[in-house]
Amino acid sequence: MAKLTKKQKEVAAKLDPNSKYSLKDAAGLVKEITTTNFDATVDLAIRLGVDPRKANQMVRGVVTLPHGTGKDVKVLALVTPDKEEEAKAAGADFAGLDEYIEKIKGGWTDVDVIVTMPSVMGKIGPLGRILGPRGLMPNPKTGTVTMDVAKAVSDVKAGKIDFKVDRYGIVHAAIGKSSFDADKLFENANELLQTIVKLKPTAAKGTYIKSISMSSTMSKGIAIDAKSI
């Protein structure tokens, strides 16, 4: 059996693997057990009592984290020429249409979010096979297909994220960085969880939130007591 390093021993002393913590306590503890030499991303994993294979039990939504994600989100606005300056003024890193569609066809996807307009979805639709698997396809349900492009761009830059339950019934989402104050991590996590609670499908029976775990890059997961949210 491999010996624990000094850092691993320090983490083991702080984290009881058999305990469940309140959301507020977990937000403080995740900072203490993060030992990376870079600003680690803090994630939540929420296991839901739903069957994602059934359309009436799909959980998907958007939430604006009060303190953002701590990540510099790259936004591409696929818009007509008359909307380009508006998108750039709102913070879009790239704005245009035909030239970026050709770049994407060539394999370029160096962005985090794509925002577009309903009138150009006909051109963007064929890109689904490239953008879909990467989670980049614009969708009206997440607010990334809209006439108010400037607002959509500024919302994303301010910390708006979209989430979707995966085939295992789990929602994964980044809620900040290990450099955030514990209170900010708590408030971001709480905002996400409260949003998910409100999206409970009427068809879902039994316990809706089965488990919650908070972790940072390369850290152990901290089990959170669902009753604390």
C-alpha positions as CSV (number, residue, x, y, z in Angstrom):
1,M,0.0,0.0,0.0
2,A,1.4,3.4,-1.0
3,K,2.4,5.8,1.8
4,L,0.6,9.0,2.1
5,T,2.5,12.2,1.4
6,K,2.7,15.0,4.0
7,K,0.0,17.0,2.1
8,Q,-2.2,13.9,1.9
9,K,-1.9,13.3,5.6
10,E,-2.8,17.0,6.3
11,V,-5.9,16.6,4.1
12,A,-6.9,13.3,5.7
13,A,-6.7,15.0,9.1
14,K,-9.1,17.8,8.1
15,L,-11.7,15.7,6.2
16,D,-13.8,13.0,7.7
17,P,-14.8,10.7,4.9
18,N,-17.8,9.4,6.9
19,S,-19.3,12.8,7.7
20,K,-21.6,15.0,5.7
21,Y,-21.0,18.7,6.0
22,S,-23.3,21.8,5.7
23,L,-22.9,23.7,2.5
24,K,-21.3,26.6,4.4
25,D,-18.8,24.4,6.1
26,A,-17.9,22.6,2.9
27,A,-17.2,25.9,1.2
28,G,-14.6,26.7,3.8
29,L,-13.2,23.1,4.0
30,V,-12.7,22.8,0.2
31,K,-10.2,25.7,0.4
32,E,-8.3,24.0,3.3
33,I,-7.9,20.7,1.4
34,T,-6.9,22.2,-1.9
35,T,-3.1,21.6,-2.3
36,T,-2.5,22.5,-6.0
37,N,0.0,25.2,-6.9
38,F,-2.5,26.8,-9.2
39,D,-5.9,28.4,-8.7
40,A,-8.0,25.3,-8.7
41,T,-11.6,25.2,-10.0
42,V,-14.3,24.3,-7.4
43,D,-17.1,22.0,-8.6
44,L,-20.4,20.7,-7.4
45,A,-21.7,17.3,-8.4
46,I,-25.4,16.8,-7.6
47,R,-27.0,13.4,-8.0
48,L,-30.7,13.7,-8.7
49,G,-33.5,11.2,-8.4
50,V,-34.6,11.5,-12.0
51,D,-34.5,9.3,-15.1
52,P,-32.8,11.5,-17.8
53,R,-33.9,9.1,-20.5
54,K,-37.5,10.4,-20.0
55,A,-38.2,13.8,-21.5
56,N,-40.5,14.8,-18.6
57,Q,-37.6,14.2,-16.1
58,M,-34.9,16.1,-17.9
59,V,-33.4,18.8,-15.7
60,R,-31.7,21.7,-17.6
61,G,-31.4,25.3,-16.8
62,V,-29.3,28.5,-16.5
63,V,-28.1,30.3,-13.4
64,T,-26.1,33.5,-12.9
65,L,-23.6,32.9,-10.1
66,P,-23.4,36.0,-7.9
67,H,-19.6,36.1,-8.0
68,G,-19.0,34.6,-11.4
69,T,-16.9,31.4,-12.0
70,G,-13.5,33.1,-11.8
71,K,-12.8,32.0,-15.3
72,D,-12.2,34.3,-18.2
73,V,-15.0,33.0,-20.5
74,K,-14.3,33.4,-24.2
75,V,-17.5,34.3,-26.1
76,L,-18.2,34.1,-29.8
77,A,-21.1,36.1,-31.1
78,L,-22.4,34.7,-34.5
79,V,-24.3,37.8,-35.6
80,T,-25.1,39.8,-38.7
81,P,-22.8,42.8,-39.5
82,D,-25.1,45.3,-37.9
83,K,-24.9,43.6,-34.6
84,E,-21.1,43.1,-34.5
85,E,-20.1,46.3,-32.7
86,E,-23.0,45.9,-30.2
87,A,-21.7,42.4,-29.3
88,K,-18.1,43.5,-29.0
89,A,-19.1,46.5,-26.8
90,A,-20.9,44.0,-24.5
91,G,-17.7,42.0,-24.1
92,A,-17.7,39.4,-26.9
93,D,-14.2,38.2,-27.7
94,F,-15.1,37.4,-31.3
95,A,-18.0,38.7,-33.4
96,G,-19.0,38.0,-37.0
97,L,-20.8,35.3,-39.0
98,D,-19.6,33.7,-42.3
99,E,-15.9,33.9,-41.5
100,Y,-16.4,32.2,-38.2
101,I,-18.8,29.6,-39.6
102,E,-16.0,28.6,-42.0
103,K,-13.4,28.5,-39.2
104,I,-15.7,26.2,-37.2
105,K,-16.2,24.0,-40.2
106,G,-12.4,23.8,-40.3
107,G,-12.3,22.6,-36.7
108,W,-11.8,25.8,-34.7
109,T,-13.8,25.8,-31.4
110,D,-11.5,27.8,-29.2
111,V,-14.4,29.5,-27.3
112,D,-16.4,28.7,-24.2
113,V,-19.9,30.0,-25.2
114,I,-21.5,30.9,-28.6
115,V,-24.3,33.5,-28.7
116,T,-26.4,34.0,-31.8
117,M,-29.6,35.4,-33.3
118,P,-32.7,33.5,-34.4
119,S,-32.4,34.8,-37.9
120,V,-29.0,33.1,-38.5
121,M,-29.8,29.7,-36.9
122,G,-30.4,28.3,-40.4
123,K,-26.7,28.9,-41.1
124,I,-25.5,27.6,-37.7
125,G,-27.7,24.4,-37.7
126,P,-25.3,22.4,-39.9
127,L,-22.5,23.0,-37.4
128,G,-24.4,20.9,-34.8
129,R,-22.2,17.8,-35.4
130,I,-19.1,19.9,-34.4
131,L,-20.6,22.2,-31.7
132,G,-23.0,19.7,-30.1
133,P,-20.5,17.2,-28.7
134,R,-18.5,20.2,-27.2
135,G,-21.6,21.7,-25.6
136,L,-21.2,24.8,-27.7
137,M,-24.4,24.7,-29.8
138,P,-26.5,27.8,-29.1
139,N,-29.9,27.1,-27.6
140,P,-32.9,29.3,-26.9
141,K,-33.5,27.5,-23.6
142,T,-30.1,28.7,-22.3
143,G,-30.5,32.2,-23.6
144,T,-27.8,31.9,-26.2
145,V,-30.2,32.3,-29.2
146,T,-31.8,35.8,-28.8
147,M,-32.3,39.1,-30.4
148,D,-30.8,40.8,-27.4
149,V,-27.2,39.7,-28.2
150,A,-25.6,42.4,-26.0
151,K,-27.5,41.2,-22.9
152,A,-26.7,37.6,-23.6
153,V,-23.0,38.3,-23.9
154,S,-22.8,40.5,-20.8
155,D,-24.8,37.8,-18.8
156,V,-22.3,35.1,-19.8
157,K,-19.3,37.4,-18.9
158,A,-20.9,38.1,-15.6
159,G,-21.1,34.5,-14.5
160,K,-24.2,33.0,-16.2
161,I,-23.8,29.3,-16.8
162,D,-26.0,26.6,-18.1
163,F,-26.3,23.1,-16.7
164,K,-27.9,19.8,-17.7
165,V,-28.3,16.5,-15.9
166,D,-26.2,13.8,-17.6
167,R,-27.3,10.3,-18.4
168,Y,-26.3,9.1,-15.0
169,G,-28.6,11.6,-13.3
170,I,-25.8,13.9,-12.2
171,V,-25.4,17.7,-12.7
172,H,-21.8,18.9,-12.7
173,A,-21.0,22.6,-12.5
174,A,-18.1,24.8,-11.7
175,I,-19.0,27.3,-9.0
176,G,-15.7,29.3,-8.6
177,K,-12.0,29.1,-7.8
178,S,-10.2,28.0,-4.7
179,S,-8.9,31.6,-4.4
180,F,-12.5,32.8,-3.7
181,D,-13.6,33.6,-0.2
182,A,-15.5,30.8,1.4
183,D,-18.6,33.1,1.6
184,K,-18.5,33.6,-2.2
185,L,-18.2,29.9,-2.9
186,F,-21.1,29.3,-0.5
187,E,-23.3,31.9,-2.2
188,N,-22.5,30.6,-5.7
189,A,-23.1,27.0,-4.7
190,N,-26.4,28.0,-2.9
191,E,-27.6,29.9,-6.0
192,L,-27.0,26.8,-8.2
193,L,-28.7,24.4,-5.8
194,Q,-31.7,26.6,-5.2
195,T,-32.2,26.9,-9.0
196,I,-32.0,23.1,-9.4
197,V,-34.5,22.6,-6.6
198,K,-37.0,24.9,-8.4
199,L,-36.6,22.8,-11.5
200,K,-37.8,19.5,-10.0
201,P,-39.8,17.7,-12.6
202,T,-43.4,16.9,-11.5
203,A,-42.8,13.3,-12.9
204,A,-39.9,12.7,-10.5
205,K,-40.8,10.5,-7.6
206,G,-39.0,9.9,-4.3
207,T,-36.0,11.8,-3.2
208,Y,-35.1,14.5,-5.7
209,I,-31.6,15.5,-4.5
210,K,-29.9,12.2,-3.5
211,S,-26.4,13.5,-2.9
212,I,-24.2,16.5,-3.2
213,S,-20.4,16.6,-3.4
214,M,-18.0,19.6,-3.5
215,S,-14.5,19.3,-4.7
216,S,-11.7,21.3,-6.3
217,T,-9.3,20.2,-9.0
218,M,-7.4,17.0,-7.8
219,S,-9.0,17.2,-4.3
220,K,-11.1,14.7,-2.5
221,G,-14.9,15.2,-2.6
222,I,-16.7,16.7,0.4
223,A,-20.1,15.1,1.0
224,I,-22.7,17.7,1.7
225,D,-25.9,17.2,3.8
226,A,-28.7,17.9,1.4
227,K,-30.8,19.0,4.3
228,S,-28.5,22.0,4.8
229,I,-29.5,23.7,1.5
